[in-house]
Amino acid sequence: MSKVCSITGAKPVKGHTIHRRGMAKKSGGVGRHVTANTPRMFEPNLKERRIWVPELKRFITVKLTMRALKTINKNGAHATLKKAGLI
């Protein structure tokens, strides 16, 4: 299954974690040095939810981020799902 939000379109993003060693000069050391740049993925906070749509009188199951769930609470289920093209 793809890791994409049905409403916002959020998907995984590539990034890096920076590994450092040494003590900061401010603390009396010789300085911090980067020793590695390790690739990682930033995953969206996806959940599968059944959303009740009163206008249709039925549930619709969608995979969405928690930010999209807040958007549904703010704008209403029918309007948000219609704008996303899911209804």
N, CA, C and O of each residue as an XYZ file, in Angstrom:
348
protein
N       0.831     -1.181      0.000
C       0.000      0.000      0.000
C       0.878      1.247      0.000
O       1.913      1.299      0.663
N       0.441      2.242     -0.754
C       1.225      3.469     -0.818
C       1.018      4.289      0.447
O      -0.032      4.218      1.086
N       2.025      5.059      0.795
C       1.971      5.893      1.991
C       1.660      7.329      1.600
O       2.461      8.236      1.829
N       0.474      7.528      1.003
C       0.070      8.847      0.536
C      -1.285      9.190      1.133
O      -2.189      8.354      1.146
N      -1.432     10.408      1.624
C      -2.697     10.878      2.192
C      -3.680     11.165      1.063
O      -3.331     11.806      0.072
N      -4.915     10.683      1.222
C      -5.938     10.864      0.189
C      -6.361     12.318      0.040
O      -6.784     12.728     -1.041
N      -6.254     13.101      1.106
C      -6.759     14.468      1.087
C      -5.655     15.487      0.851
O      -5.769     16.319     -0.049
N      -4.587     15.436      1.644
C      -3.530     16.441      1.511
C      -2.474     16.070      0.485
O      -1.761     16.945     -0.008
N      -2.359     14.783      0.151
C      -1.342     14.339     -0.799
C       0.038     14.203     -0.183
O       1.028     14.077     -0.904
N       0.119     14.228      1.158
C       1.409     14.099      1.843
C       1.995     12.716      1.599
O       1.277     11.717      1.644
N       3.302     12.654      1.340
C       3.969     11.377      1.113
C       5.355     11.399      1.755
O       5.812     12.459      2.183
N       6.035     10.249      1.833
C       7.348     10.219      2.477
C       8.360     11.121      1.785
O       8.347     11.274      0.563
N       9.246     11.722      2.596
C      10.269     12.626      2.094
C      11.625     12.112      2.543
O      11.787     11.684      3.686
N      12.609     12.153      1.635
C      13.956     11.724      2.000
C      14.696     12.836      2.722
O      14.511     14.019      2.435
N      15.545     12.428      3.674
C      16.350     13.388      4.412
C      17.586     12.694      4.951
O      17.898     11.573      4.549
N      18.289     13.351      5.854
C      19.504     12.796      6.436
C      19.539     13.048      7.928
O      19.008     14.046      8.414
N      20.175     12.126      8.658
C      20.523     12.405     10.041
C      22.021     12.656     10.053
O      22.777     11.931      9.406
N      22.452     13.667     10.776
C      23.867     14.021     10.820
C      24.461     13.508     12.120
O      24.000     13.872     13.201
N      25.486     12.659     12.020
C      26.176     12.147     13.194
C      27.377     13.040     13.481
O      28.179     13.340     12.597
N      27.477     13.447     14.721
C      28.580     14.325     15.118
C      29.319     13.707     16.292
O      28.739     12.934     17.054
N      30.596     14.043     16.446
C      31.336     13.629     17.633
C      32.232     14.769     18.086
O      32.508     15.698     17.326
N      32.674     14.691     19.310
C      33.519     15.740     19.874
C      32.735     16.628     20.820
O      31.509     16.546     20.894
N      33.442     17.467     21.535
C      32.820     18.366     22.495
C      32.859     19.793     21.943
O      33.831     20.187     21.297
N      31.819     20.547     22.195
C      31.720     21.910     21.681
C      32.835     22.785     22.248
O      33.286     22.581     23.375
N      33.269     23.753     21.458
C      34.319     24.678     21.904
C      33.868     25.458     23.135
O      34.658     25.745     24.035
N      32.574     25.794     23.154
C      32.025     26.535     24.283
C      32.184     25.757     25.594
O      32.315     26.349     26.665
N      32.170     24.422     25.494
C      32.297     23.570     26.684
C      33.749     23.206     26.979
O      34.011     22.428     27.897
N      34.686     23.745     26.228
C      36.099     23.472     26.484
C      36.701     22.410     25.590
O      37.832     21.983     25.819
N      35.970     21.974     24.574
C      36.491     20.957     23.656
C      37.156     21.604     22.453
O      37.333     22.821     22.392
N      37.524     20.746     21.488
C      38.179     21.249     20.281
C      37.184     21.490     19.155
O      37.575     21.922     18.071
N      35.915     21.221     19.391
C      34.883     21.467     18.386
C      34.194     20.185     17.951
O      34.722     19.085     18.115
N      32.998     20.353     17.392
C      32.212     19.211     16.918
C      32.573     18.938     15.467
O      32.818     19.865     14.694
N      32.605     17.665     15.100
C      32.922     17.272     13.724
C      31.857     16.319     13.213
O      31.424     15.422     13.936
N      31.431     16.510     11.965
C      30.468     15.616     11.337
C      31.224     14.372     10.900
O      32.226     14.456     10.190
N      30.724     13.196     11.341
C      31.396     11.947     10.988
C      30.617     11.142      9.956
O      31.198     10.317      9.250
N      29.290     11.374      9.858
C      28.496     10.604      8.892
C      27.230     11.360      8.548
O      26.729     12.150      9.349
N      26.718     11.118      7.363
C      25.463     11.674      6.888
C      24.606     10.478      6.466
O      24.727     10.002      5.337
N      23.740      9.987      7.363
C      22.992      8.765      7.106
C      21.624      9.081      6.517
O      20.888      9.884      7.091
N      21.258      8.468      5.380
C      19.942      8.738      4.800
C      18.819      8.173      5.664
O      18.983      7.136      6.306
N      17.677      8.861      5.675
C      16.502      8.386      6.389
C      15.264      8.884      5.674
O      15.352      9.705      4.762
N      14.094      8.381      6.094
C      12.822      8.789      5.503
C      11.961      9.460      6.566
O      11.878      8.985      7.699
N      11.322     10.567      6.195
C      10.342     11.219      7.057
C       8.970     10.758      6.571
O       8.526     11.142      5.489
N       8.297      9.925      7.384
C       7.014      9.334      6.992
C       5.859     10.222      7.474
O       5.932     10.787      8.565
N       4.791     10.348      6.668
C       3.616     11.083      7.145
C       2.872     10.270      8.199
O       2.954      9.041      8.212
N       2.150     10.949      9.078
C       1.404     10.288     10.151
C       0.070      9.788      9.594
O      -0.970     10.415      9.794
N       0.115      8.646      8.890
C      -1.066      8.131      8.195
C      -1.859      7.158      9.055
O      -1.285      6.325      9.757
N      -3.171      7.268      8.997
C      -4.088      6.344      9.648
C      -5.217      6.045      8.673
O      -5.553      6.872      7.825
N      -5.800      4.855      8.801
C      -6.967      4.525      7.992
C      -8.196      4.755      8.860
O      -8.304      4.182      9.944
N      -9.119      5.585      8.398
C     -10.269      5.975      9.203
C     -11.567      5.800      8.415
O     -11.612      6.003      7.202
N     -12.615      5.419      9.136
C     -13.964      5.394      8.574
C     -14.617      6.715      8.967
O     -14.754      7.017     10.153
N     -15.014      7.490      7.985
C     -15.595      8.803      8.247
C     -17.073      8.777      7.873
O     -17.442      8.382      6.768
N     -17.912      9.207      8.816
C     -19.347      9.265      8.569
C     -19.668     10.533      7.773
O     -19.314     11.640      8.177
N     -20.342     10.351      6.641
C     -20.758     11.487      5.806
C     -22.278     11.578      5.903
O     -22.984     10.768      5.303
N     -22.794     12.567      6.659
C     -24.245     12.660      6.878
C     -25.046     12.874      5.590
O     -26.168     12.381      5.472
N     -24.477     13.606      4.621
C     -25.199     13.868      3.372
C     -25.449     12.586      2.573
O     -26.463     12.462      1.886
N     -24.514     11.635      2.671
C     -24.650     10.365      1.948
C     -25.241      9.274      2.832
O     -25.633      8.217      2.338
N     -25.306      9.528      4.148
C     -25.794      8.567      5.144
C     -25.017      7.257      5.088
O     -25.599      6.173      5.123
N     -23.686      7.374      5.000
C     -22.839      6.175      5.009
C     -21.416      6.528      5.421
O     -21.025      7.695      5.440
N     -20.654      5.489      5.749
C     -19.250      5.662      6.093
C     -18.402      5.569      4.833
O     -18.744      4.850      3.894
N     -17.289      6.305      4.821
C     -16.300      6.197      3.746
C     -14.960      5.949      4.412
O     -14.566      6.686      5.316
N     -14.253      4.909      3.969
C     -12.942      4.575      4.523
C     -11.866      5.251      3.686
O     -11.791      5.058      2.472
N     -11.030      6.052      4.357
C      -9.944      6.755      3.673
C      -8.660      6.641      4.491
O      -8.688      6.493      5.713
N      -7.542      6.712      3.787
C      -6.243      6.762      4.444
C      -5.807      8.210      4.465
O      -5.606      8.819      3.414
N      -5.655      8.775      5.679
C      -5.335     10.186      5.772
C      -4.397     10.486      6.926
O      -4.234      9.688      7.849
N      -3.781     11.669      6.845
C      -2.913     12.126      7.916
C      -3.774     12.769      8.996
O      -4.942     13.083      8.769
N      -3.191     12.959     10.162
C      -3.937     13.588     11.246
C      -4.226     15.053     10.935
O      -5.214     15.599     11.427
N      -3.392     15.694     10.136
C      -3.669     17.069      9.708
C      -4.917     17.103      8.827
O      -5.719     18.031      8.932
N      -5.091     16.106      7.961
C      -6.283     16.026      7.114
C      -7.528     15.786      7.962
O      -8.608     16.279      7.637
N      -7.378     15.027      9.050
C      -8.507     14.790      9.945
C      -8.961     16.091     10.607
O     -10.157     16.313     10.799
N      -7.986     16.958     10.957
C      -8.327     18.265     11.507
C      -9.045     19.116     10.457
O      -9.955     19.873     10.793
N      -8.644     18.998      9.194
C      -9.292     19.730      8.109
C     -10.736     19.271      7.949
O     -11.628     20.087      7.717
N     -10.969     17.953      8.072
C     -12.326     17.411      7.982
C     -13.177     17.932      9.127
O     -14.339     18.284      8.926
N     -12.608     17.984     10.334
C     -13.351     18.512     11.486
C     -13.704     19.981     11.292
O     -14.766     20.429     11.724
N     -12.822     20.727     10.647
C     -13.040     22.166     10.464
C     -14.035     22.454      9.343
O     -14.969     23.233      9.534
N     -13.846     21.834      8.170
C     -14.633     22.170      6.979
C     -15.815     21.250      6.722
O     -16.662     21.559      5.884
N     -15.889     20.128      7.425
C     -16.958     19.157      7.194
C     -16.494     18.039      6.286
O     -15.676     18.242      5.388
N     -17.035     16.841      6.536
C     -16.605     15.647      5.806
C     -16.964     15.727      4.332
O     -16.119     15.469      3.475
N     -18.205     16.082      4.023
C     -18.658     16.067      2.629
C     -17.883     17.069      1.773
O     -17.460     16.739      0.665
N     -17.695     18.282      2.278
C     -17.006     19.320      1.505
C     -15.541     18.939      1.262
O     -15.025     19.113      0.158
N     -14.878     18.421      2.295
C     -13.461     18.082      2.174
C     -13.253     16.899      1.239
O     -12.365     16.928      0.388
N     -14.070     15.855      1.393
C     -13.929     14.669      0.542
C     -14.297     14.991     -0.911
O     -13.710     14.434     -1.839
N     -15.253     15.874     -1.103
C     -15.648     16.255     -2.470
C     -14.530     17.044     -3.144
O     -14.240     16.838     -4.322
N     -13.899     17.957     -2.384
C     -12.800     18.768     -2.935
C     -11.602     17.888     -3.310
O     -10.888     18.167     -4.274
N     -11.393     16.803     -2.519
C     -10.289     15.878     -2.787
C     -10.622     14.900     -3.921
O      -9.741     14.185     -4.398
N     -11.892     14.865     -4.356
C     -12.300     13.991     -5.457
C     -12.586     12.574     -5.004
O     -12.511     11.647     -5.810
N     -12.911     12.382     -3.732
C     -13.181     11.032     -3.219
C     -14.669     10.701     -3.221
O     -15.053      9.554     -2.992
N     -15.501     11.700     -3.479
C     -16.959     11.466     -3.539
C     -17.441     11.827     -4.941
O     -18.632     11.713     -5.232
